[in-house]
Structure formats: structure tokens, C-alpha cells
Amino acid sequence: MRIVIGITQDRKRMRQLLTTYAGTEETLTEMGPFLSKEEAQNWMQFLESKIAGCREIPPEQGESEDLLWYGFTFEEGTD
């Protein structure tokens, strides 16, 4: 089992990534909103320091200063 961790401004992207990495809704945890990208990145770095071997998903391109940030984690499925 590997934990997937990421931040996004598009909450729909969490569901897309869940499908891409064969995760399940039962393992999805959403965090936020965070007021800035820096705050969201600090949250992600904290989790990475606590969870060995996690997979980090980088934020998508085209971010907006006007939108809030959300963090997410889920268990990556096995094929």
C-alpha cells in the first residue's frame, strides 16, 4: 500500500487522480481549504515527513491567486 498526497485548487481533480491511481473513495481524505499555496505545501511537507514512501502529486499548472487550495490523501490501489 502506498499513500498518495497532493494539493490542488480544483477539487474535481482529486476524483480524477483517485481514478488514475486506482484509489477508492473510502480512503480519500480531503483537507482545507488553505488560503495560500505555501500553506498547502507546508501541510503536504509535514505529511511527507510522517509517511515513509508516499507518492507526491505535484500541483497542476495554471494556478490562480484568487482560488483556495485543498490537500488530499488516499491509498493507491494495486492492479
mmCIF file of the N, C-alpha and C atoms, coordinates in Angstrom:
data_MODEL
# 
_entry.id   MODEL 
# 
loop_
_atom_site.group_PDB 
_atom_site.id 
_atom_site.type_symbol 
_atom_site.label_atom_id 
_atom_site.label_alt_id 
_atom_site.label_comp_id 
_atom_site.label_asym_id 
_atom_site.label_entity_id 
_atom_site.label_seq_id 
_atom_site.pdbx_PDB_ins_code 
_atom_site.Cartn_x 
_atom_site.Cartn_y 
_atom_site.Cartn_z 
_atom_site.occupancy 
_atom_site.B_iso_or_equiv 
_atom_site.pdbx_formal_charge 
_atom_site.auth_seq_id 
_atom_site.auth_comp_id 
_atom_site.auth_asym_id 
_atom_site.auth_atom_id 
_atom_site.pdbx_PDB_model_num 
ATOM 1   N N  . MET A 1 1  ? 0.845   -1.176 0.000   1.00 0.00 ? 1  MET A N  1 
ATOM 2   C CA . MET A 1 1  ? 0.000   0.000  0.000   1.00 0.00 ? 1  MET A CA 1 
ATOM 3   C C  . MET A 1 1  ? 0.891   1.240  0.000   1.00 0.00 ? 1  MET A C  1 
ATOM 4   N N  . ARG A 1 2  ? 0.565   2.174  -0.866  1.00 0.00 ? 2  ARG A N  1 
ATOM 5   C CA . ARG A 1 2  ? 1.275   3.443  -0.921  1.00 0.00 ? 2  ARG A CA 1 
ATOM 6   C C  . ARG A 1 2  ? 0.253   4.565  -0.777  1.00 0.00 ? 2  ARG A C  1 
ATOM 7   N N  . ILE A 1 3  ? 0.608   5.583  0.001   1.00 0.00 ? 3  ILE A N  1 
ATOM 8   C CA . ILE A 1 3  ? -0.247  6.740  0.188   1.00 0.00 ? 3  ILE A CA 1 
ATOM 9   C C  . ILE A 1 3  ? 0.108   7.793  -0.852  1.00 0.00 ? 3  ILE A C  1 
ATOM 10  N N  . VAL A 1 4  ? -0.920  8.329  -1.503  1.00 0.00 ? 4  VAL A N  1 
ATOM 11  C CA . VAL A 1 4  ? -0.775  9.405  -2.472  1.00 0.00 ? 4  VAL A CA 1 
ATOM 12  C C  . VAL A 1 4  ? -1.145  10.703 -1.766  1.00 0.00 ? 4  VAL A C  1 
ATOM 13  N N  . ILE A 1 5  ? -0.304  11.735 -1.927  1.00 0.00 ? 5  ILE A N  1 
ATOM 14  C CA . ILE A 1 5  ? -0.510  13.030 -1.276  1.00 0.00 ? 5  ILE A CA 1 
ATOM 15  C C  . ILE A 1 5  ? -0.399  14.120 -2.334  1.00 0.00 ? 5  ILE A C  1 
ATOM 16  N N  . GLY A 1 6  ? -1.297  15.102 -2.273  1.00 0.00 ? 6  GLY A N  1 
ATOM 17  C CA . GLY A 1 6  ? -1.209  16.209 -3.218  1.00 0.00 ? 6  GLY A CA 1 
ATOM 18  C C  . GLY A 1 6  ? -1.978  17.423 -2.754  1.00 0.00 ? 6  GLY A C  1 
ATOM 19  N N  . ILE A 1 7  ? -1.807  18.503 -3.509  1.00 0.00 ? 7  ILE A N  1 
ATOM 20  C CA . ILE A 1 7  ? -2.567  19.733 -3.281  1.00 0.00 ? 7  ILE A CA 1 
ATOM 21  C C  . ILE A 1 7  ? -3.121  20.190 -4.621  1.00 0.00 ? 7  ILE A C  1 
ATOM 22  N N  . THR A 1 8  ? -4.261  20.857 -4.580  1.00 0.00 ? 8  THR A N  1 
ATOM 23  C CA . THR A 1 8  ? -4.916  21.302 -5.801  1.00 0.00 ? 8  THR A CA 1 
ATOM 24  C C  . THR A 1 8  ? -5.849  22.470 -5.506  1.00 0.00 ? 8  THR A C  1 
ATOM 25  N N  . GLN A 1 9  ? -6.165  23.216 -6.539  1.00 0.00 ? 9  GLN A N  1 
ATOM 26  C CA . GLN A 1 9  ? -7.197  24.246 -6.442  1.00 0.00 ? 9  GLN A CA 1 
ATOM 27  C C  . GLN A 1 9  ? -8.497  23.749 -7.058  1.00 0.00 ? 9  GLN A C  1 
ATOM 28  N N  . ASP A 1 10 ? -8.458  22.602 -7.684  1.00 0.00 ? 10 ASP A N  1 
ATOM 29  C CA . ASP A 1 10 ? -9.622  22.032 -8.367  1.00 0.00 ? 10 ASP A CA 1 
ATOM 30  C C  . ASP A 1 10 ? -10.020 20.741 -7.663  1.00 0.00 ? 10 ASP A C  1 
ATOM 31  N N  . ARG A 1 11 ? -11.078 20.812 -6.885  1.00 0.00 ? 11 ARG A N  1 
ATOM 32  C CA . ARG A 1 11 ? -11.479 19.635 -6.112  1.00 0.00 ? 11 ARG A CA 1 
ATOM 33  C C  . ARG A 1 11 ? -11.893 18.459 -6.998  1.00 0.00 ? 11 ARG A C  1 
ATOM 34  N N  . LYS A 1 12 ? -12.344 18.728 -8.234  1.00 0.00 ? 12 LYS A N  1 
ATOM 35  C CA . LYS A 1 12 ? -12.679 17.649 -9.162  1.00 0.00 ? 12 LYS A CA 1 
ATOM 36  C C  . LYS A 1 12 ? -11.422 16.860 -9.540  1.00 0.00 ? 12 LYS A C  1 
ATOM 37  N N  . ARG A 1 13 ? -10.281 17.519 -9.520  1.00 0.00 ? 13 ARG A N  1 
ATOM 38  C CA . ARG A 1 13 ? -9.024  16.842 -9.867  1.00 0.00 ? 13 ARG A CA 1 
ATOM 39  C C  . ARG A 1 13 ? -8.715  15.719 -8.871  1.00 0.00 ? 13 ARG A C  1 
ATOM 40  N N  . MET A 1 14 ? -9.128  15.896 -7.613  1.00 0.00 ? 14 MET A N  1 
ATOM 41  C CA . MET A 1 14 ? -8.907  14.838 -6.618  1.00 0.00 ? 14 MET A CA 1 
ATOM 42  C C  . MET A 1 14 ? -9.563  13.540 -7.077  1.00 0.00 ? 14 MET A C  1 
ATOM 43  N N  . ARG A 1 15 ? -10.798 13.643 -7.582  1.00 0.00 ? 15 ARG A N  1 
ATOM 44  C CA . ARG A 1 15 ? -11.528 12.466 -8.039  1.00 0.00 ? 15 ARG A CA 1 
ATOM 45  C C  . ARG A 1 15 ? -10.874 11.864 -9.278  1.00 0.00 ? 15 ARG A C  1 
ATOM 46  N N  . GLN A 1 16 ? -10.365 12.713 -10.166 1.00 0.00 ? 16 GLN A N  1 
ATOM 47  C CA . GLN A 1 16 ? -9.677  12.218 -11.358 1.00 0.00 ? 16 GLN A CA 1 
ATOM 48  C C  . GLN A 1 16 ? -8.423  11.445 -10.959 1.00 0.00 ? 16 GLN A C  1 
ATOM 49  N N  . LEU A 1 17 ? -7.665  11.984 -10.025 1.00 0.00 ? 17 LEU A N  1 
ATOM 50  C CA . LEU A 1 17 ? -6.441  11.310 -9.573  1.00 0.00 ? 17 LEU A CA 1 
ATOM 51  C C  . LEU A 1 17 ? -6.769  10.014 -8.839  1.00 0.00 ? 17 LEU A C  1 
ATOM 52  N N  . LEU A 1 18 ? -7.863  10.017 -8.115  1.00 0.00 ? 18 LEU A N  1 
ATOM 53  C CA . LEU A 1 18 ? -8.303  8.808  -7.422  1.00 0.00 ? 18 LEU A CA 1 
ATOM 54  C C  . LEU A 1 18 ? -8.503  7.680  -8.443  1.00 0.00 ? 18 LEU A C  1 
ATOM 55  N N  . THR A 1 19 ? -9.114  8.003  -9.563  1.00 0.00 ? 19 THR A N  1 
ATOM 56  C CA . THR A 1 19 ? -9.318  7.016  -10.630 1.00 0.00 ? 19 THR A CA 1 
ATOM 57  C C  . THR A 1 19 ? -7.993  6.638  -11.276 1.00 0.00 ? 19 THR A C  1 
ATOM 58  N N  . THR A 1 20 ? -7.155  7.619  -11.570 1.00 0.00 ? 20 THR A N  1 
ATOM 59  C CA . THR A 1 20 ? -5.865  7.373  -12.219 1.00 0.00 ? 20 THR A CA 1 
ATOM 60  C C  . THR A 1 20 ? -4.998  6.421  -11.414 1.00 0.00 ? 20 THR A C  1 
ATOM 61  N N  . TYR A 1 21 ? -5.002  6.575  -10.093 1.00 0.00 ? 21 TYR A N  1 
ATOM 62  C CA . TYR A 1 21 ? -4.147  5.761  -9.230  1.00 0.00 ? 21 TYR A CA 1 
ATOM 63  C C  . TYR A 1 21 ? -4.897  4.603  -8.575  1.00 0.00 ? 21 TYR A C  1 
ATOM 64  N N  . ALA A 1 22 ? -6.076  4.290  -9.102  1.00 0.00 ? 22 ALA A N  1 
ATOM 65  C CA . ALA A 1 22 ? -6.872  3.143  -8.643  1.00 0.00 ? 22 ALA A CA 1 
ATOM 66  C C  . ALA A 1 22 ? -7.168  3.198  -7.148  1.00 0.00 ? 22 ALA A C  1 
ATOM 67  N N  . GLY A 1 23 ? -7.367  4.416  -6.632  1.00 0.00 ? 23 GLY A N  1 
ATOM 68  C CA . GLY A 1 23 ? -7.741  4.583  -5.231  1.00 0.00 ? 23 GLY A CA 1 
ATOM 69  C C  . GLY A 1 23 ? -9.237  4.385  -5.047  1.00 0.00 ? 23 GLY A C  1 
ATOM 70  N N  . THR A 1 24 ? -9.679  4.401  -3.795  1.00 0.00 ? 24 THR A N  1 
ATOM 71  C CA . THR A 1 24 ? -11.103 4.263  -3.504  1.00 0.00 ? 24 THR A CA 1 
ATOM 72  C C  . THR A 1 24 ? -11.575 5.446  -2.661  1.00 0.00 ? 24 THR A C  1 
ATOM 73  N N  . GLU A 1 25 ? -12.857 5.761  -2.808  1.00 0.00 ? 25 GLU A N  1 
ATOM 74  C CA . GLU A 1 25 ? -13.459 6.859  -2.046  1.00 0.00 ? 25 GLU A CA 1 
ATOM 75  C C  . GLU A 1 25 ? -13.282 6.665  -0.538  1.00 0.00 ? 25 GLU A C  1 
ATOM 76  N N  . GLU A 1 26 ? -13.301 5.406  -0.091  1.00 0.00 ? 26 GLU A N  1 
ATOM 77  C CA . GLU A 1 26 ? -13.198 5.123  1.343   1.00 0.00 ? 26 GLU A CA 1 
ATOM 78  C C  . GLU A 1 26 ? -11.865 5.576  1.920   1.00 0.00 ? 26 GLU A C  1 
ATOM 79  N N  . THR A 1 27 ? -10.824 5.642  1.086   1.00 0.00 ? 27 THR A N  1 
ATOM 80  C CA . THR A 1 27 ? -9.507  6.021  1.594   1.00 0.00 ? 27 THR A CA 1 
ATOM 81  C C  . THR A 1 27 ? -9.187  7.497  1.355   1.00 0.00 ? 27 THR A C  1 
ATOM 82  N N  . LEU A 1 28 ? -10.065 8.213  0.629   1.00 0.00 ? 28 LEU A N  1 
ATOM 83  C CA . LEU A 1 28 ? -9.819  9.619  0.310   1.00 0.00 ? 28 LEU A CA 1 
ATOM 84  C C  . LEU A 1 28 ? -10.052 10.508 1.529   1.00 0.00 ? 28 LEU A C  1 
ATOM 85  N N  . THR A 1 29 ? -9.050  11.326 1.830   1.00 0.00 ? 29 THR A N  1 
ATOM 86  C CA . THR A 1 29 ? -9.167  12.341 2.874   1.00 0.00 ? 29 THR A CA 1 
ATOM 87  C C  . THR A 1 29 ? -8.884  13.691 2.232   1.00 0.00 ? 29 THR A C  1 
ATOM 88  N N  . GLU A 1 30 ? -9.812  14.628 2.418   1.00 0.00 ? 30 GLU A N  1 
ATOM 89  C CA . GLU A 1 30 ? -9.648  15.981 1.902   1.00 0.00 ? 30 GLU A CA 1 
ATOM 90  C C  . GLU A 1 30 ? -9.337  16.919 3.053   1.00 0.00 ? 30 GLU A C  1 
ATOM 91  N N  . MET A 1 31 ? -8.432  17.852 2.817   1.00 0.00 ? 31 MET A N  1 
ATOM 92  C CA . MET A 1 31 ? -8.037  18.809 3.850   1.00 0.00 ? 31 MET A CA 1 
ATOM 93  C C  . MET A 1 31 ? -8.115  20.211 3.281   1.00 0.00 ? 31 MET A C  1 
ATOM 94  N N  . GLY A 1 32 ? -8.513  21.152 4.105   1.00 0.00 ? 32 GLY A N  1 
ATOM 95  C CA . GLY A 1 32 ? -8.553  22.545 3.666   1.00 0.00 ? 32 GLY A CA 1 
ATOM 96  C C  . GLY A 1 32 ? -9.935  23.129 3.850   1.00 0.00 ? 32 GLY A C  1 
ATOM 97  N N  . PRO A 1 33 ? -10.117 24.298 3.335   1.00 0.00 ? 33 PRO A N  1 
ATOM 98  C CA . PRO A 1 33 ? -9.256  24.986 2.383   1.00 0.00 ? 33 PRO A CA 1 
ATOM 99  C C  . PRO A 1 33 ? -8.071  25.683 3.058   1.00 0.00 ? 33 PRO A C  1 
ATOM 100 N N  . PHE A 1 34 ? -7.010  25.801 2.254   1.00 0.00 ? 34 PHE A N  1 
ATOM 101 C CA . PHE A 1 34 ? -5.846  26.578 2.648   1.00 0.00 ? 34 PHE A CA 1 
ATOM 102 C C  . PHE A 1 34 ? -5.915  27.908 1.898   1.00 0.00 ? 34 PHE A C  1 
ATOM 103 N N  . LEU A 1 35 ? -5.492  28.977 2.542   1.00 0.00 ? 35 LEU A N  1 
ATOM 104 C CA . LEU A 1 35 ? -5.600  30.302 1.941   1.00 0.00 ? 35 LEU A CA 1 
ATOM 105 C C  . LEU A 1 35 ? -4.512  30.587 0.922   1.00 0.00 ? 35 LEU A C  1 
ATOM 106 N N  . SER A 1 36 ? -3.405  29.824 0.979   1.00 0.00 ? 36 SER A N  1 
ATOM 107 C CA . SER A 1 36 ? -2.306  30.067 0.041   1.00 0.00 ? 36 SER A CA 1 
ATOM 108 C C  . SER A 1 36 ? -1.663  28.748 -0.362  1.00 0.00 ? 36 SER A C  1 
ATOM 109 N N  . LYS A 1 37 ? -0.943  28.798 -1.478  1.00 0.00 ? 37 LYS A N  1 
ATOM 110 C CA . LYS A 1 37 ? -0.210  27.622 -1.933  1.00 0.00 ? 37 LYS A CA 1 
ATOM 111 C C  . LYS A 1 37 ? 0.856   27.244 -0.914  1.00 0.00 ? 37 LYS A C  1 
ATOM 112 N N  . GLU A 1 38 ? 1.505   28.246 -0.334  1.00 0.00 ? 38 GLU A N  1 
ATOM 113 C CA . GLU A 1 38 ? 2.546   27.988 0.666   1.00 0.00 ? 38 GLU A CA 1 
ATOM 114 C C  . GLU A 1 38 ? 1.991   27.219 1.864   1.00 0.00 ? 38 GLU A C  1 
ATOM 115 N N  . GLU A 1 39 ? 0.825   27.619 2.338   1.00 0.00 ? 39 GLU A N  1 
ATOM 116 C CA . GLU A 1 39 ? 0.190   26.929 3.466   1.00 0.00 ? 39 GLU A CA 1 
ATOM 117 C C  . GLU A 1 39 ? -0.127  25.473 3.090   1.00 0.00 ? 39 GLU A C  1 
ATOM 118 N N  . ALA A 1 40 ? -0.626  25.251 1.880   1.00 0.00 ? 40 ALA A N  1 
ATOM 119 C CA . ALA A 1 40 ? -0.938  23.895 1.416   1.00 0.00 ? 40 ALA A CA 1 
ATOM 120 C C  . ALA A 1 40 ? 0.338   23.067 1.270   1.00 0.00 ? 40 ALA A C  1 
ATOM 121 N N  . GLN A 1 41 ? 1.399   23.671 0.746   1.00 0.00 ? 41 GLN A N  1 
ATOM 122 C CA . GLN A 1 41 ? 2.666   22.962 0.607   1.00 0.00 ? 41 GLN A CA 1 
ATOM 123 C C  . GLN A 1 41 ? 3.260   22.598 1.967   1.00 0.00 ? 41 GLN A C  1 
ATOM 124 N N  . ASN A 1 42 ? 3.124   23.479 2.939   1.00 0.00 ? 42 ASN A N  1 
ATOM 125 C CA . ASN A 1 42 ? 3.609   23.170 4.291   1.00 0.00 ? 42 ASN A CA 1 
ATOM 126 C C  . ASN A 1 42 ? 2.877   21.959 4.860   1.00 0.00 ? 42 ASN A C  1 
ATOM 127 N N  . TRP A 1 43 ? 1.566   21.888 4.643   1.00 0.00 ? 43 TRP A N  1 
ATOM 128 C CA . TRP A 1 43 ? 0.779   20.736 5.092   1.00 0.00 ? 43 TRP A CA 1 
ATOM 129 C C  . TRP A 1 43 ? 1.294   19.463 4.429   1.00 0.00 ? 43 TRP A C  1 
ATOM 130 N N  . MET A 1 44 ? 1.524   19.539 3.105   1.00 0.00 ? 44 MET A N  1 
ATOM 131 C CA . MET A 1 44 ? 1.987   18.366 2.369   1.00 0.00 ? 44 MET A CA 1 
ATOM 132 C C  . MET A 1 44 ? 3.379   17.938 2.838   1.00 0.00 ? 44 MET A C  1 
ATOM 133 N N  . GLN A 1 45 ? 4.258   18.878 3.061   1.00 0.00 ? 45 GLN A N  1 
ATOM 134 C CA . GLN A 1 45 ? 5.609   18.550 3.531   1.00 0.00 ? 45 GLN A CA 1 
ATOM 135 C C  . GLN A 1 45 ? 5.568   17.913 4.914   1.00 0.00 ? 45 GLN A C  1 
ATOM 136 N N  . PHE A 1 46 ? 4.673   18.387 5.773   1.00 0.00 ? 46 PHE A N  1 
ATOM 137 C CA . PHE A 1 46 ? 4.523   17.789 7.097   1.00 0.00 ? 46 PHE A CA 1 
ATOM 138 C C  . PHE A 1 46 ? 4.114   16.322 6.968   1.00 0.00 ? 46 PHE A C  1 
ATOM 139 N N  . LEU A 1 47 ? 3.119   16.054 6.123   1.00 0.00 ? 47 LEU A N  1 
ATOM 140 C CA . LEU A 1 47 ? 2.684   14.660 5.943   1.00 0.00 ? 47 LEU A CA 1 
ATOM 141 C C  . LEU A 1 47 ? 3.789   13.800 5.358   1.00 0.00 ? 47 LEU A C  1 
ATOM 142 N N  . GLU A 1 48 ? 4.503   14.326 4.395   1.00 0.00 ? 48 GLU A N  1 
ATOM 143 C CA . GLU A 1 48 ? 5.599   13.566 3.793   1.00 0.00 ? 48 GLU A CA 1 
ATOM 144 C C  . GLU A 1 48 ? 6.655   13.189 4.826   1.00 0.00 ? 48 GLU A C  1 
ATOM 145 N N  . SER A 1 49 ? 6.858   14.054 5.810   1.00 0.00 ? 49 SER A N  1 
ATOM 146 C CA . SER A 1 49 ? 7.844   13.756 6.844   1.00 0.00 ? 49 SER A CA 1 
ATOM 147 C C  . SER A 1 49 ? 7.354   12.653 7.793   1.00 0.00 ? 49 SER A C  1 
ATOM 148 N N  . LYS A 1 50 ? 6.052   12.425 7.833   1.00 0.00 ? 50 LYS A N  1 
ATOM 149 C CA . LYS A 1 50 ? 5.471   11.418 8.723   1.00 0.00 ? 50 LYS A CA 1 
ATOM 150 C C  . LYS A 1 50 ? 5.157   10.095 8.028   1.00 0.00 ? 50 LYS A C  1 
ATOM 151 N N  . ILE A 1 51 ? 5.001   10.118 6.691   1.00 0.00 ? 51 ILE A N  1 
ATOM 152 C CA . ILE A 1 51 ? 4.594   8.922  5.951   1.00 0.00 ? 51 ILE A CA 1 
ATOM 153 C C  . ILE A 1 51 ? 5.727   8.516  5.010   1.00 0.00 ? 51 ILE A C  1 
ATOM 154 N N  . ALA A 1 52 ? 6.405   7.455  5.343   1.00 0.00 ? 52 ALA A N  1 
ATOM 155 C CA . ALA A 1 52 ? 7.522   6.987  4.514   1.00 0.00 ? 52 ALA A CA 1 
ATOM 156 C C  . ALA A 1 52 ? 7.006   6.385  3.213   1.00 0.00 ? 52 ALA A C  1 
ATOM 157 N N  . GLY A 1 53 ? 7.684   6.696  2.114   1.00 0.00 ? 53 GLY A N  1 
ATOM 158 C CA . GLY A 1 53 ? 7.367   6.082  0.831   1.00 0.00 ? 53 GLY A CA 1 
ATOM 159 C C  . GLY A 1 53 ? 6.094   6.561  0.170   1.00 0.00 ? 53 GLY A C  1 
ATOM 160 N N  . CYS A 1 54 ? 5.608   7.728  0.532   1.00 0.00 ? 54 CYS A N  1 
ATOM 161 C CA . CYS A 1 54 ? 4.379   8.224  -0.104  1.00 0.00 ? 54 CYS A CA 1 
ATOM 162 C C  . CYS A 1 54 ? 4.685   8.756  -1.507  1.00 0.00 ? 54 CYS A C  1 
ATOM 163 N N  . ARG A 1 55 ? 3.650   8.845  -2.333  1.00 0.00 ? 55 ARG A N  1 
ATOM 164 C CA . ARG A 1 55 ? 3.775   9.386  -3.691  1.00 0.00 ? 55 ARG A CA 1 
ATOM 165 C C  . ARG A 1 55 ? 3.217   10.804 -3.691  1.00 0.00 ? 55 ARG A C  1 
ATOM 166 N N  . GLU A 1 56 ? 4.058   11.765 -4.055  1.00 0.00 ? 56 GLU A N  1 
ATOM 167 C CA . GLU A 1 56 ? 3.631   13.169 -4.112  1.00 0.00 ? 56 GLU A CA 1 
ATOM 168 C C  . GLU A 1 56 ? 3.135   13.494 -5.513  1.00 0.00 ? 56 GLU A C  1 
ATOM 169 N N  . ILE A 1 57 ? 1.950   14.093 -5.579  1.00 0.00 ? 57 ILE A N  1 
ATOM 170 C CA . ILE A 1 57 ? 1.392   14.553 -6.846  1.00 0.00 ? 57 ILE A CA 1 
ATOM 171 C C  . ILE A 1 57 ? 1.601   16.067 -6.906  1.00 0.00 ? 57 ILE A C  1 
ATOM 172 N N  . PRO A 1 58 ? 2.361   16.553 -7.901  1.00 0.00 ? 58 PRO A N  1 
ATOM 173 C CA . PRO A 1 58 ? 2.602   17.997 -7.969  1.00 0.00 ? 58 PRO A CA 1 
ATOM 174 C C  . PRO A 1 58 ? 1.330   18.755 -8.339  1.00 0.00 ? 58 PRO A C  1 
ATOM 175 N N  . PRO A 1 59 ? 1.234   20.016 -7.923  1.00 0.00 ? 59 PRO A N  1 
ATOM 176 C CA . PRO A 1 59 ? 0.058   20.818 -8.288  1.00 0.00 ? 59 PRO A CA 1 
ATOM 177 C C  . PRO A 1 59 ? -0.021  21.010 -9.800  1.00 0.00 ? 59 PRO A C  1 
ATOM 178 N N  . GLU A 1 60 ? -1.236  21.176 -10.289 1.00 0.00 ? 60 GLU A N  1 
ATOM 179 C CA . GLU A 1 60 ? -1.434  21.381 -11.715 1.00 0.00 ? 60 GLU A CA 1 
ATOM 180 C C  . GLU A 1 60 ? -0.929  22.766 -12.141 1.00 0.00 ? 60 GLU A C  1 
ATOM 181 N N  . GLN A 1 61 ? -0.703  22.917 -13.433 1.00 0.00 ? 61 GLN A N  1 
ATOM 182 C CA . GLN A 1 61 ? -0.278  24.194 -13.984 1.00 0.00 ? 61 GLN A CA 1 
ATOM 183 C C  . GLN A 1 61 ? -1.470  25.160 -14.033 1.00 0.00 ? 61 GLN A C  1 
ATOM 184 N N  . GLY A 1 62 ? -1.181  26.437 -14.141 1.00 0.00 ? 62 GLY A N  1 
ATOM 185 C CA . GLY A 1 62 ? -2.246  27.430 -14.310 1.00 0.00 ? 62 GLY A CA 1 
ATOM 186 C C  . GLY A 1 62 ? -2.969  27.789 -13.030 1.00 0.00 ? 62 GLY A C  1 
ATOM 187 N N  . GLU A 1 63 ? -2.249  27.821 -11.927 1.00 0.00 ? 63 GLU A N  1 
ATOM 188 C CA . GLU A 1 63 ? -2.884  28.132 -10.647 1.00 0.00 ? 63 GLU A CA 1 
ATOM 189 C C  . GLU A 1 63 ? -3.328  29.595 -10.600 1.00 0.00 ? 63 GLU A C  1 
ATOM 190 N N  . SER A 1 64 ? -4.298  29.870 -9.749  1.00 0.00 ? 64 SER A N  1 
ATOM 191 C CA . SER A 1 64 ? -4.862  31.204 -9.612  1.00 0.00 ? 64 SER A CA 1 
ATOM 192 C C  . SER A 1 64 ? -4.654  31.714 -8.190  1.00 0.00 ? 64 SER A C  1 
ATOM 193 N N  . GLU A 1 65 ? -4.294  32.954 -8.056  1.00 0.00 ? 65 GLU A N  1 
ATOM 194 C CA . GLU A 1 65 ? -4.139  33.545 -6.723  1.00 0.00 ? 65 GLU A CA 1 
ATOM 195 C C  . GLU A 1 65 ? -5.490  33.781 -6.057  1.00 0.00 ? 65 GLU A C  1 
ATOM 196 N N  . ASP A 1 66 ? -6.566  33.757 -6.844  1.00 0.00 ? 66 ASP A N  1 
ATOM 197 C CA . ASP A 1 66 ? -7.908  34.029 -6.325  1.00 0.00 ? 66 ASP A CA 1 
ATOM 198 C C  . ASP A 1 66 ? -8.602  32.806 -5.748  1.00 0.00 ? 66 ASP A C  1 
ATOM 199 N N  . LEU A 1 67 ? -8.080  31.612 -6.024  1.00 0.00 ? 67 LEU A N  1 
ATOM 200 C CA . LEU A 1 67 ? -8.729  30.382 -5.579  1.00 0.00 ? 67 LEU A CA 1 
ATOM 201 C C  . LEU A 1 67 ? -8.049  29.802 -4.350  1.00 0.00 ? 67 LEU A C  1 
ATOM 202 N N  . LEU A 1 68 ? -8.830  29.074 -3.560  1.00 0.00 ? 68 LEU A N  1 
ATOM 203 C CA . LEU A 1 68 ? -8.307  28.397 -2.375  1.00 0.00 ? 68 LEU A CA 1 
ATOM 204 C C  . LEU A 1 68 ? -7.608  27.102 -2.783  1.00 0.00 ? 68 LEU A C  1 
ATOM 205 N N  . TRP A 1 69 ? -6.809  26.567 -1.866  1.00 0.00 ? 69 TRP A N  1 
ATOM 206 C CA . TRP A 1 69 ? -6.084  25.322 -2.076  1.00 0.00 ? 69 TRP A CA 1 
ATOM 207 C C  . TRP A 1 69 ? -6.657  24.232 -1.180  1.00 0.00 ? 69 TRP A C  1 
ATOM 208 N N  . TYR A 1 70 ? -6.596  23.000 -1.647  1.00 0.00 ? 70 TYR A N  1 
ATOM 209 C CA . TYR A 1 70 ? -7.061  21.836 -0.899  1.00 0.00 ? 70 TYR A CA 1 
ATOM 210 C C  . TYR A 1 70 ? -5.983  20.764 -0.935  1.00 0.00 ? 70 TYR A C  1 
ATOM 211 N N  . GLY A 1 71 ? -5.875  20.036 0.149   1.00 0.00 ? 71 GLY A N  1 
ATOM 212 C CA . GLY A 1 71 ? -4.970  18.903 0.214   1.00 0.00 ? 71 GLY A CA 1 
ATOM 213 C C  . GLY A 1 71 ? -5.761  17.620 0.168   1.00 0.00 ? 71 GLY A C  1 
ATOM 214 N N  . PHE A 1 72 ? -5.110  16.556 -0.261  1.00 0.00 ? 72 PHE A N  1 
ATOM 215 C CA . PHE A 1 72 ? -5.784  15.259 -0.303  1.00 0.00 ? 72 PHE A CA 1 
ATOM 216 C C  . PHE A 1 72 ? -4.782  14.132 -0.103  1.00 0.00 ? 72 PHE A C  1 
ATOM 217 N N  . THR A 1 73 ? -5.271  13.051 0.435   1.00 0.00 ? 73 THR A N  1 
ATOM 218 C CA . THR A 1 73 ? -4.508  11.810 0.538   1.00 0.00 ? 73 THR A CA 1 
ATOM 219 C C  . THR A 1 73 ? -5.457  10.659 0.219   1.00 0.00 ? 73 THR A C  1 
ATOM 220 N N  . PHE A 1 74 ? -4.905  9.585  -0.315  1.00 0.00 ? 74 PHE A N  1 
ATOM 221 C CA . PHE A 1 74 ? -5.656  8.349  -0.491  1.00 0.00 ? 74 PHE A CA 1 
ATOM 222 C C  . PHE A 1 74 ? -4.682  7.201  -0.684  1.00 0.00 ? 74 PHE A C  1 
ATOM 223 N N  . GLU A 1 75 ? -5.175  5.996  -0.526  1.00 0.00 ? 75 GLU A N  1 
ATOM 224 C CA . GLU A 1 75 ? -4.356  4.807  -0.733  1.00 0.00 ? 75 GLU A CA 1 
ATOM 225 C C  . GLU A 1 75 ? -4.363  4.463  -2.204  1.00 0.00 ? 75 GLU A C  1 
ATOM 226 N N  . GLU A 1 76 ? -3.170  4.305  -2.768  1.00 0.00 ? 76 GLU A N  1 
ATOM 227 C CA . GLU A 1 76 ? -3.055  3.893  -4.165  1.00 0.00 ? 76 GLU A CA 1 
ATOM 228 C C  . GLU A 1 76 ? -3.433  2.430  -4.277  1.00 0.00 ? 76 GLU A C  1 
ATOM 229 N N  . GLY A 1 77 ? -4.277  2.120  -5.239  1.00 0.00 ? 77 GLY A N  1 
ATOM 230 C CA . GLY A 1 77 ? -4.708  0.744  -5.436  1.00 0.00 ? 77 GLY A CA 1 
ATOM 231 C C  . GLY A 1 77 ? -3.648  -0.078 -6.132  1.00 0.00 ? 77 GLY A C  1 
ATOM 232 N N  . THR A 1 78 ? -3.831  -1.368 -6.105  1.00 0.00 ? 78 THR A N  1 
ATOM 233 C CA . THR A 1 78 ? -2.920  -2.280 -6.796  1.00 0.00 ? 78 THR A CA 1 
ATOM 234 C C  . THR A 1 78 ? -3.659  -2.889 -7.975  1.00 0.00 ? 78 THR A C  1 
ATOM 235 N N  . ASP A 1 79 ? -2.967  -3.056 -9.045  1.00 0.00 ? 79 ASP A N  1 
ATOM 236 C CA . ASP A 1 79 ? -3.583  -3.646 -10.255 1.00 0.00 ? 79 ASP A CA 1 
ATOM 237 C C  . ASP A 1 79 ? -3.451  -5.138 -10.267 1.00 0.00 ? 79 ASP A C  1 
# 
